Amino acid sequence: ARLHQRLKTTMIFVTHDQIEAMTLANRIVVMNKGHIEQVGTPMEVYHFPATRFVAGFIGSPVMNFLSGPLVPSGTDYATLQVADGYELATCIPLAQLSKDQALTAGVRAEHLVVDASSPFVAKADVVERLGERTLVYVTLPDGSFAVAETPRDVDVNPGEKVGLRF
């Protein structure tokens, strides 16, 4: 990174390490099996992945994917019913979707946090204490897996039930 800043020249760097790409790049080209999936700045690719492949590849830990049917919400935006009947409001206009369409929502770990007051409950499998943040790997009621992040030292142990808030 220092060499790139000092030389002030265009460089092309090929890597399979997405952390290296996010750290060094001004623009990233994400490829999958020889095809370009997305081109953008590191944060554009992170916050607005163009495909599920990009969403699952960029970011650490990987993005959580929650699937389910649409349910009536009384708004102009889609609401997704995920594990255990929990309803997840989205910012996707209903006009863009067919009525019977099932959706898969991508939720980053930092947007799924441990919250004891939440009615959305999962079982903690692994608690990874990293100092500045804690990652809690959970099994959702439907058997799928997710990762939640909290910026504090959360009092959770493997095997315990935890509330999760989006």
Summary of the structure (lengths in Angstrom):
residues: 166
radius of gyration: 18.5
end to end distance: 34.7
largest distance: 56.0
contacts: 419
relative contact order: 0.13
helix: 20%
strand: 39%
